[in-house]
Each structure stands twice: as C-alpha cells, then as structure tokens.
Amino acid sequence: MANYPASQPTSQRHTLSVLVENRPGVLSRIAGLFARRAFNINSLSVSPTERPDISRITVTADVEEVPLEQIIKQLNKLLHVLKIVDLDDENTVNRELVLVKVAADAKTRSDVLEIVQTFRVRVVDMHPESLVIEATGSSEKLDSLLSLLSDYGIIELVRSGSVALTRGPKALSEKVVGSEIKGR
C-alpha cells in the first residue's frame, strides 16, 4: 500500500479590488504587506477611479482562504485604505492587456495574421521582420494567444495585469464616506 502525504491546502487565485485615497506611498504599503506575508503578487494594477480623490488597486495573488482573510483584515488597518473586496469570477468582468512583438518575416507573416484574426486582436505596428500585436481579454485567452505566437518567436512582451469590475449598476465607491455618487 502506498503512503501518500497528507493533503496540503491548495492556493486559489484571488482578485482583490482595493479602493484607496489617492495619496503617495499607499501602493508601497499594500505591496509590502503581501511581501511580509510571503505571498507573491501575480499582477498589480493601479488607476484613478470615477472620483479624483480615490484610486483602485487590483491585486491578483494565489492565496489560501485563511491567509486571505488575514491579509484583508491587515489591509483594512492600513492608512488611506477605504474598501477591499475579494471579487468572485461569476460576478466580475476581468480583463488584461498584452502587447507582444512577434517575429513575422515574409514566410510566416500570413500565419501570424491568421492567428491575429482568429483571436480578434489588432496589429498595431508592422515591420518587415516583426509585428506588434495588441490584445485584451481574460488571462486564459491571452495565455492561449501567446502559446500559439511562441511558435513564431516572441521577441518582446508586456502585460498590464488584471483589471476588474463587478457586474451590475452599483459602484464599489458608493459606500465610501463622502461619496459623490449618491442614489444609485
């Protein structure tokens, strides 16, 4: 009879949407909290929101449920953090942007363009030896695209990281004190 190790808790990808006051140093404190807890951030995106005084930080990380609860509690204690939501996949629109420079000479260009057309993405720059392709979509879609393009030679690549919004008419900032968005 084989001896199997006791099952280990498995990490799951979580997307946190963190509303913060638009102040210097907030991002550093949030990233530092993840680092101190020894969690690797898979993607991190920061941008202004519909309110100029609030920024949204979208963090994706592979975390188990119990440590995630601890991280959320610690994030809530940080200065200038206003609201944190662990977004679930079913009620969230989640997108990522990728720019990829792929080798495409006269022999392979038509094959690469066929992939571009199949994925409904755009060529944003052409050179006799390469193409720069812009694609948006789910991480899975972008991973599939990159997998196919890798056969032709990826020269350079940059991904934006995930951004996400909940579905429906309500804004995450609605319940933030002093919210300018009323009556939705």
FIKOLZA-1660 file (N, C-alpha, C; in steps of 0.1 Angstrom, whole numbers, plus 5000, padded with zeros to 4 digits):
% residues 184
   i   px   py   pz ch aa at
   1 5008 4988 5000  A  M  N
   1 5000 5000 5000  A  M CA
   1 5009 5012 5000  A  M  C
   2 5006 5022 4992  A  A  N
   2 5014 5034 4990  A  A CA
   2 5011 5044 5002  A  A  C
   3 5021 5050 5006  A  N  N
   3 5019 5061 5016  A  N CA
   3 5019 5074 5009  A  N  C
   4 5008 5081 5010  A  Y  N
   4 5006 5094 5004  A  Y CA
   4 5007 5105 5015  A  Y  C
   5 5014 5116 5012  A  P  N
   5 5014 5126 5022  A  P CA
   5 5000 5132 5024  A  P  C
   6 4998 5137 5036  A  A  N
   6 4985 5144 5039  A  A CA
   6 4983 5155 5029  A  A  C
   7 4971 5157 5026  A  S  N
   7 4968 5167 5015  A  S CA
   7 4971 5181 5021  A  S  C
   8 4977 5188 5012  A  Q  N
   8 4981 5202 5015  A  Q CA
   8 4970 5211 5011  A  Q  C
   9 4968 5222 5018  A  P  N
   9 4958 5232 5014  A  P CA
   9 4963 5238 5000  A  P  C
  10 4954 5240 4991  A  T  N
  10 4958 5245 4978  A  T CA
  10 4954 5260 4977  A  T  C
  11 4963 5267 4971  A  S  N
  11 4961 5281 4969  A  S CA
  11 4951 5283 4957  A  S  C
  12 4944 5293 4958  A  Q  N
  12 4935 5297 4947  A  Q CA
  12 4937 5311 4943  A  Q  C
  13 4936 5314 4930  A  R  N
  13 4938 5327 4925  A  R CA
  13 4927 5336 4930  A  R  C
  14 4930 5347 4936  A  H  N
  14 4920 5357 4941  A  H CA
  14 4923 5370 4935  A  H  C
  15 4913 5378 4932  A  T  N
  15 4914 5391 4927  A  T CA
  15 4908 5401 4937  A  T  C
  16 4917 5409 4943  A  L  N
  16 4912 5419 4953  A  L CA
  16 4911 5433 4946  A  L  C
  17 4900 5439 4949  A  S  N
  17 4898 5453 4944  A  S CA
  17 4899 5462 4957  A  S  C
  18 4909 5470 4957  A  V  N
  18 4912 5478 4969  A  V CA
  18 4910 5493 4965  A  V  C
  19 4901 5500 4972  A  L  N
  19 4899 5514 4970  A  L CA
  19 4907 5521 4980  A  L  C
  20 4915 5531 4976  A  V  N
  20 4924 5538 4985  A  V CA
  20 4923 5553 4982  A  V  C
  21 4927 5561 4992  A  E  N
  21 4928 5575 4990  A  E CA
  21 4940 5577 4980  A  E  C
  22 4938 5586 4971  A  N  N
  22 4948 5589 4961  A  N CA
  22 4960 5597 4967  A  N  C
  23 4969 5589 4974  A  R  N
  23 4980 5595 4982  A  R CA
  23 4993 5588 4979  A  R  C
  24 5004 5595 4979  A  P  N
  24 5017 5588 4978  A  P CA
  24 5020 5578 4989  A  P  C
  25 5026 5567 4985  A  G  N
  25 5030 5557 4995  A  G CA
  25 5020 5546 4997  A  G  C
  26 5008 5547 4993  A  V  N
  26 4997 5537 4996  A  V CA
  26 5000 5524 4989  A  V  C
  27 5004 5525 4977  A  L  N
  27 5007 5513 4969  A  L CA
  27 5019 5505 4976  A  L  C
  28 5029 5512 4980  A  S  N
  28 5041 5506 4986  A  S CA
  28 5037 5499 4999  A  S  C
  29 5028 5505 5007  A  R  N
  29 5024 5498 5019  A  R CA
  29 5016 5485 5016  A  R  C
  30 5008 5486 5006  A  I  N
  30 4999 5474 5003  A  I CA
  30 5008 5463 4997  A  I  C
  31 5017 5466 4988  A  A  N
  31 5026 5456 4982  A  A CA
  31 5035 5450 4993  A  A  C
  32 5039 5459 5003  A  G  N
  32 5048 5454 5014  A  G CA
  32 5041 5445 5023  A  G  C
  33 5028 5447 5025  A  L  N
  33 5020 5437 5033  A  L CA
  33 5020 5423 5027  A  L  C
  34 5018 5422 5014  A  F  N
  34 5019 5409 5007  A  F CA
  34 5033 5403 5008  A  F  C
  35 5043 5411 5007  A  A  N
  35 5057 5406 5007  A  A CA
  35 5060 5401 5022  A  A  C
  36 5056 5409 5032  A  R  N
  36 5058 5404 5046  A  R CA
  36 5052 5391 5049  A  R  C
  37 5040 5388 5042  A  R  N
  37 5033 5376 5044  A  R CA
  37 5038 5365 5035  A  R  C
  38 5048 5368 5027  A  A  N
  38 5054 5359 5017  A  A CA
  38 5045 5354 5007  A  A  C
  39 5036 5363 5002  A  F  N
  39 5027 5359 4991  A  F CA
  39 5032 5367 4979  A  F  C
  40 5033 5359 4968  A  N  N
  40 5037 5365 4955  A  N CA
  40 5025 5371 4948  A  N  C
  41 5026 5384 4944  A  I  N
  41 5015 5391 4937  A  I CA
  41 5017 5387 4922  A  I  C
  42 5006 5381 4916  A  N  N
  42 5007 5377 4902  A  N CA
  42 5005 5389 4893  A  N  C
  43 4997 5398 4896  A  S  N
  43 4995 5411 4889  A  S CA
  43 4990 5422 4898  A  S  C
  44 4994 5434 4894  A  L  N
  44 4991 5446 4902  A  L CA
  44 4988 5457 4893  A  L  C
  45 4977 5463 4894  A  S  N
  45 4973 5474 4885  A  S CA
  45 4967 5485 4894  A  S  C
  46 4971 5497 4891  A  V  N
  46 4966 5509 4899  A  V CA
  46 4962 5519 4889  A  V  C
  47 4950 5525 4892  A  S  N
  47 4945 5536 4883  A  S CA
  47 4935 5545 4891  A  S  C
  48 4933 5557 4885  A  P  N
  48 4923 5566 4891  A  P CA
  48 4909 5559 4889  A  P  C
  49 4899 5564 4897  A  T  N
  49 4886 5559 4896  A  T CA
  49 4877 5571 4890  A  T  C
  50 4864 5568 4891  A  E  N
  50 4854 5579 4888  A  E CA
  50 4855 5591 4897  A  E  C
  51 4862 5589 4908  A  R  N
  51 4864 5600 4918  A  R CA
  51 4879 5604 4918  A  R  C
  52 4882 5616 4916  A  P  N
  52 4897 5620 4916  A  P CA
  52 4904 5618 4929  A  P  C
  53 4897 5617 4940  A  D  N
  53 4903 5615 4953  A  D CA
  53 4905 5600 4957  A  D  C
  54 4901 5591 4948  A  I  N
  54 4902 5577 4951  A  I CA
  54 4909 5570 4939  A  I  C
  55 4918 5560 4942  A  S  N
  55 4924 5552 4932  A  S CA
  55 4919 5537 4935  A  S  C
  56 4920 5529 4925  A  R  N
  56 4917 5515 4926  A  R CA
  56 4929 5507 4924  A  R  C
  57 4932 5498 4933  A  I  N
  57 4943 5489 4931  A  I CA
  57 4937 5475 4929  A  I  C
  58 4941 5469 4918  A  T  N
  58 4936 5455 4916  A  T CA
  58 4948 5446 4917  A  T  C
  59 4947 5436 4927  A  V  N
  59 4958 5427 4930  A  V CA
  59 4953 5413 4927  A  V  C
  60 4961 5405 4920  A  T  N
  60 4958 5391 4919  A  T CA
  60 4969 5383 4925  A  T  C
  61 4965 5373 4933  A  A  N
  61 4975 5365 4940  A  A CA
  61 4970 5352 4943  A  A  C
  62 4978 5342 4943  A  D  N
  62 4974 5328 4947  A  D CA
  62 4976 5327 4962  A  D  C
  63 4964 5326 4969  A  V  N
  63 4964 5326 4984  A  V CA
  63 4953 5316 4988  A  V  C
  64 4956 5310 5000  A  E  N
  64 4946 5301 5006  A  E CA
  64 4936 5310 5013  A  E  C
  65 4924 5305 5016  A  E  N
  65 4913 5312 5022  A  E CA
  65 4917 5319 5035  A  E  C
  66 4923 5311 5045  A  V  N
  66 4925 5317 5058  A  V CA
  66 4936 5328 5057  A  V  C
  67 4947 5326 5051  A  P  N
  67 4956 5338 5050  A  P CA
  67 4950 5350 5043  A  P  C
  68 4941 5347 5033  A  L  N
  68 4935 5358 5026  A  L CA
  68 4927 5366 5035  A  L  C
  69 4919 5360 5044  A  E  N
  69 4911 5367 5054  A  E CA
  69 4920 5376 5063  A  E  C
  70 4932 5370 5067  A  Q  N
  70 4942 5378 5075  A  Q CA
  70 4947 5390 5067  A  Q  C
  71 4950 5388 5054  A  I  N
  71 4955 5399 5046  A  I CA
  71 4945 5410 5045  A  I  C
  72 4932 5406 5043  A  I  N
  72 4922 5416 5041  A  I CA
  72 4920 5424 5054  A  I  C
  73 4921 5417 5066  A  K  N
  73 4920 5424 5079  A  K CA
  73 4931 5434 5080  A  K  C
  74 4944 5430 5077  A  Q  N
  74 4955 5438 5078  A  Q CA
  74 4955 5450 5068  A  Q  C
  75 4950 5447 5056  A  L  N
  75 4948 5458 5046  A  L CA
  75 4938 5469 5051  A  L  C
  76 4928 5464 5058  A  N  N
  76 4918 5474 5063  A  N CA
  76 4923 5483 5074  A  N  C
  77 4934 5478 5080  A  K  N
  77 4940 5486 5091  A  K CA
  77 4950 5497 5085  A  K  C
  78 4954 5495 5073  A  L  N
  78 4964 5505 5067  A  L CA
  78 4957 5519 5065  A  L  C
  79 4966 5529 5067  A  L  N
  79 4962 5542 5065  A  L CA
  79 4958 5544 5050  A  L  C
  80 4947 5551 5047  A  H  N
  80 4943 5555 5034  A  H CA
  80 4936 5544 5026  A  H  C
  81 4934 5532 5032  A  V  N
  81 4927 5521 5026  A  V CA
  81 4912 5523 5029  A  V  C
  82 4903 5524 5019  A  L  N
  82 4889 5527 5021  A  L CA
  82 4880 5515 5021  A  L  C
  83 4883 5506 5011  A  K  N
  83 4874 5495 5009  A  K CA
  83 4881 5484 5002  A  K  C
  84 4879 5471 5006  A  I  N
  84 4885 5459 4999  A  I CA
  84 4874 5449 4996  A  I  C
  85 4875 5444 4984  A  V  N
  85 4865 5434 4980  A  V CA
  85 4873 5423 4973  A  V  C
  86 4870 5410 4977  A  D  N
  86 4876 5398 4971  A  D CA
  86 4865 5395 4960  A  D  C
  87 4869 5398 4947  A  L  N
  87 4860 5396 4936  A  L CA
  87 4858 5382 4932  A  L  C
  88 4846 5377 4930  A  D  N
  88 4844 5364 4925  A  D CA
  88 4842 5364 4910  A  D  C
  89 4847 5353 4904  A  D  N
  89 4847 5352 4889  A  D CA
  89 4833 5354 4883  A  D  C
  90 4823 5348 4889  A  E  N
  90 4810 5348 4883  A  E CA
  90 4804 5362 4882  A  E  C
  91 4807 5371 4891  A  N  N
  91 4801 5384 4892  A  N CA
  91 4810 5395 4888  A  N  C
  92 4821 5392 4880  A  T  N
  92 4831 5401 4877  A  T CA
  92 4835 5401 4863  A  T  C
  93 4837 5413 4857  A  V  N
  93 4843 5414 4844  A  V CA
  93 4858 5417 4846  A  V  C
  94 4866 5408 4841  A  N  N
  94 4880 5408 4843  A  N CA
  94 4888 5408 4830  A  N  C
  95 4896 5418 4828  A  R  N
  95 4904 5419 4815  A  R CA
  95 4918 5423 4818  A  R  C
  96 4926 5420 4808  A  E  N
  96 4941 5422 4808  A  E CA
  96 4945 5427 4794  A  E  C
  97 4955 5435 4793  A  L  N
  97 4960 5439 4781  A  L CA
  97 4974 5434 4779  A  L  C
  98 4977 5430 4766  A  V  N
  98 4991 5425 4763  A  V CA
  98 4995 5431 4750  A  V  C
  99 5008 5436 4750  A  L  N
  99 5014 5440 4737  A  L CA
  99 5025 5430 4735  A  L  C
 100 5026 5424 4723  A  V  N
 100 5036 5413 4721  A  V CA
 100 5042 5416 4707  A  V  C
 101 5055 5416 4707  A  K  N
 101 5062 5418 4694  A  K CA
 101 5067 5404 4690  A  K  C
 102 5062 5399 4678  A  V  N
 102 5064 5386 4674  A  V CA
 102 5072 5386 4660  A  V  C
 103 5081 5377 4659  A  A  N
 103 5088 5376 4646  A  A CA
 103 5079 5372 4635  A  A  C
 104 5079 5379 4624  A  A  N
 104 5070 5376 4613  A  A CA
 104 5077 5381 4600  A  A  C
 105 5084 5372 4594  A  D  N
 105 5090 5376 4581  A  D CA
 105 5081 5373 4569  A  D  C
 106 5085 5374 4557  A  A  N
 106 5077 5372 4546  A  A CA
 106 5071 5358 4545  A  A  C
 107 5078 5348 4551  A  K  N
 107 5073 5334 4551  A  K CA
 107 5062 5331 4561  A  K  C
 108 5063 5338 4573  A  T  N
 108 5054 5334 4584  A  T CA
 108 5044 5345 4587  A  T  C
 109 5045 5357 4580  A  R  N
 109 5035 5368 4583  A  R CA
 109 5021 5364 4581  A  R  C
 110 5017 5356 4571  A  S  N
 110 5003 5353 4569  A  S CA
 110 4998 5343 4579  A  S  C
 111 5007 5334 4584  A  D  N
 111 5003 5325 4595  A  D CA
 111 5000 5333 4608  A  D  C
 112 5009 5343 4611  A  V  N
 112 5007 5351 4623  A  V CA
 112 4994 5359 4622  A  V  C
 113 4992 5365 4610  A  L  N
 113 4980 5373 4608  A  L CA
 113 4967 5365 4609  A  L  C
 114 4968 5352 4605  A  E  N
 114 4956 5343 4607  A  E CA
 114 4953 5341 4622  A  E  C
 115 4963 5340 4630  A  I  N
 115 4961 5339 4645  A  I CA
 115 4955 5352 4650  A  I  C
 116 4960 5363 4645  A  V  N
 116 4955 5376 4649  A  V CA
 116 4940 5377 4646  A  V  C
 117 4937 5373 4634  A  Q  N
 117 4923 5374 4630  A  Q CA
 117 4914 5364 4639  A  Q  C
 118 4919 5352 4641  A  T  N
 118 4911 5342 4649  A  T CA
 118 4908 5347 4663  A  T  C
 119 4918 5354 4669  A  F  N
 119 4916 5359 4683  A  F CA
 119 4910 5372 4683  A  F  C
 120 4907 5378 4672  A  R  N
 120 4901 5391 4671  A  R CA
 120 4909 5402 4679  A  R  C
 121 4922 5402 4676  A  V  N
 121 4931 5412 4682  A  V CA
 121 4936 5420 4671  A  V  C
 122 4945 5430 4675  A  R  N
 122 4949 5440 4665  A  R CA
 122 4964 5440 4663  A  R  C
 123 4968 5443 4651  A  V  N
 123 4982 5446 4648  A  V CA
 123 4983 5461 4649  A  V  C
 124 4993 5466 4658  A  V  N
 124 4994 5480 4660  A  V CA
 124 5007 5485 4654  A  V  C
 125 5016 5476 4649  A  D  N
 125 5028 5481 4643  A  D CA
 125 5033 5469 4634  A  D  C
 126 5038 5473 4622  A  M  N
 126 5043 5464 4613  A  M CA
 126 5058 5467 4609  A  M  C
 127 5066 5458 4608  A  H  N
 127 5080 5459 4604  A  H CA
 127 5083 5447 4595  A  H  C
 128 5092 5448 4585  A  P  N
 128 5094 5437 4576  A  P CA
 128 5098 5424 4583  A  P  C
 129 5103 5425 4596  A  E  N
 129 5107 5413 4603  A  E CA
 129 5098 5410 4615  A  E  C
 130 5089 5418 4619  A  S  N
 130 5081 5416 4631  A  S CA
 130 5067 5424 4630  A  S  C
 131 5059 5420 4639  A  L  N
 131 5046 5426 4641  A  L CA
 131 5044 5429 4656  A  L  C
 132 5038 5440 4660  A  V  N
 132 5034 5442 4674  A  V CA
 132 5019 5441 4674  A  V  C
 133 5015 5432 4683  A  I  N
 133 5000 5428 4684  A  I CA
 133 4995 5433 4698  A  I  C
 134 4983 5439 4698  A  E  N
 134 4976 5443 4710  A  E CA
 134 4964 5434 4712  A  E  C
 135 4963 5429 4724  A  A  N
 135 4952 5420 4727  A  A CA
 135 4947 5423 4741  A  A  C
 136 4933 5423 4742  A  T  N
 136 4927 5424 4755  A  T CA
 136 4918 5412 4757  A  T  C
 137 4916 5408 4769  A  G  N
 137 4907 5397 4772  A  G CA
 137 4911 5390 4786  A  G  C
 138 4905 5379 4788  A  S  N
 138 4908 5372 4800  A  S CA
 138 4923 5366 4800  A  S  C
 139 4928 5363 4811  A  S  N
 139 4941 5358 4812  A  S CA
 139 4943 5345 4804  A  S  C
 140 4932 5337 4804  A  E  N
 140 4932 5324 4797  A  E CA
 140 4933 5327 4782  A  E  C
 141 4925 5336 4777  A  K  N
 141 4926 5339 4763  A  K CA
 141 4940 5344 4759  A  K  C
 142 4945 5353 4767  A  L  N
 142 4959 5358 4764  A  L CA
 142 4969 5347 4764  A  L  C
 143 4968 5339 4774  A  D  N
 143 4978 5327 4775  A  D CA
 143 4977 5319 4763  A  D  C
 144 4965 5316 4758  A  S  N
 144 4963 5308 4746  A  S CA
 144 4969 5315 4733  A  S  C
 145 4967 5328 4732  A  L  N
 145 4972 5335 4721  A  L CA
 145 4988 5335 4721  A  L  C
 146 4993 5337 4733  A  L  N
 146 5008 5337 4734  A  L CA
 146 5014 5324 4732  A  L  C
 147 5007 5313 4736  A  S  N
 147 5011 5300 4733  A  S CA
 147 5013 5297 4718  A  S  C
 148 5003 5302 4710  A  L  N
 148 5004 5300 4696  A  L CA
 148 5014 5309 4689  A  L  C
 149 5016 5321 4694  A  L  N
 149 5025 5330 4689  A  L CA
 149 5040 5326 4692  A  L  C
 150 5042 5319 4703  A  S  N
 150 5055 5315 4707  A  S CA
 150 5062 5306 4697  A  S  C
 151 5054 5299 4689  A  D  N
 151 5060 5290 4678  A  D CA
 151 5067 5299 4667  A  D  C
 152 5063 5312 4666  A  Y  N
 152 5069 5320 4656  A  Y CA
 152 5081 5329 4662  A  Y  C
 153 5082 5329 4675  A  G  N
 153 5092 5337 4682  A  G CA
 153 5088 5350 4688  A  G  C
 154 5085 5350 4701  A  I  N
 154 5082 5362 4708  A  I CA
 154 5095 5370 4710  A  I  C
 155 5095 5381 4705  A  I  N
 155 5107 5390 4707  A  I CA
 155 5106 5398 4720  A  I  C
 156 5094 5403 4722  A  E  N
 156 5093 5412 4734  A  E CA
 156 5078 5411 4738  A  E  C
 157 5076 5413 4751  A  L  N
 157 5062 5411 4756  A  L CA
 157 5060 5419 4769  A  L  C
 158 5048 5425 4770  A  V  N
 158 5044 5433 4782  A  V CA
 158 5029 5430 4784  A  V  C
 159 5026 5427 4797  A  R  N
 159 5012 5425 4801  A  R CA
 159 5009 5436 4812  A  R  C
 160 4996 5441 4811  A  S  N
 160 4992 5451 4820  A  S CA
 160 4989 5447 4834  A  S  C
 161 4985 5434 4836  A  G  N
 161 4980 5429 4848  A  G CA
 161 4965 5430 4847  A  G  C
 162 4958 5423 4856  A  S  N
 162 4944 5423 4856  A  S CA
 162 4937 5435 4861  A  S  C
 163 4926 5439 4854  A  V  N
 163 4917 5449 4860  A  V CA
 163 4903 5443 4860  A  V  C
 164 4895 5447 4870  A  A  N
 164 4882 5440 4871  A  A CA
 164 4872 5450 4877  A  A  C
 165 4860 5448 4873  A  L  N
 165 4848 5455 4879  A  L CA
 165 4837 5445 4882  A  L  C
 166 4829 5447 4892  A  T  N
 166 4818 5439 4894  A  T CA
 166 4807 5442 4884  A  T  C
 167 4799 5432 4881  A  R  N
 167 4787 5433 4872  A  R CA
 167 4776 5441 4879  A  R  C
 168 4768 5447 4871  A  G  N
 168 4756 5454 4877  A  G CA
 168 4758 5469 4878  A  G  C
 169 4748 5476 4883  A  P  N
 169 4747 5491 4883  A  P CA
 169 4755 5497 4895  A  P  C
 170 4759 5490 4905  A  K  N
 170 4765 5496 4917  A  K CA
 170 4780 5498 4915  A  K  C
 171 4784 5509 4921  A  A  N
 171 4799 5512 4921  A  A CA
 171 4804 5508 4935  A  A  C
 172 4817 5503 4935  A  L  N
 172 4823 5499 4947  A  L CA
 172 4825 5511 4956  A  L  C
 173 4826 5523 4951  A  S  N
 173 4829 5535 4959  A  S CA
 173 4816 5541 4965  A  S  C
 174 4805 5535 4961  A  E  N
 174 4792 5541 4966  A  E CA
 174 4791 5542 4982  A  E  C
 175 4797 5532 4989  A  K  N
 175 4796 5533 5003  A  K CA
 175 4808 5539 5010  A  K  C
 176 4817 5544 5002  A  V  N
 176 4828 5551 5008  A  V CA
 176 4824 5565 5014  A  V  C
 177 4828 5568 5026  A  V  N
 177 4824 5580 5032  A  V CA
 177 4827 5592 5023  A  V  C
 178 4817 5601 5022  A  G  N
 178 4819 5613 5014  A  G CA
 178 4817 5610 4999  A  G  C
 179 4811 5599 4996  A  S  N
 179 4810 5595 4982  A  S CA
 179 4801 5606 4974  A  S  C
 180 4806 5609 4963  A  E  N
 180 4799 5619 4954  A  E CA
 180 4789 5612 4946  A  E  C
 181 4789 5599 4946  A  I  N
 181 4779 5591 4938  A  I CA
 181 4768 5587 4948  A  I  C
 182 4757 5594 4946  A  K  N
 182 4745 5591 4955  A  K CA
 182 4733 5586 4948  A  K  C
 183 4725 5578 4955  A  G  N
 183 4712 5574 4949  A  G CA
 183 4713 5564 4938  A  G  C
 184 4723 5557 4937  A  R  N
 184 4723 5546 4926  A  R CA
 184 4717 5534 4931  A  R  C
% end
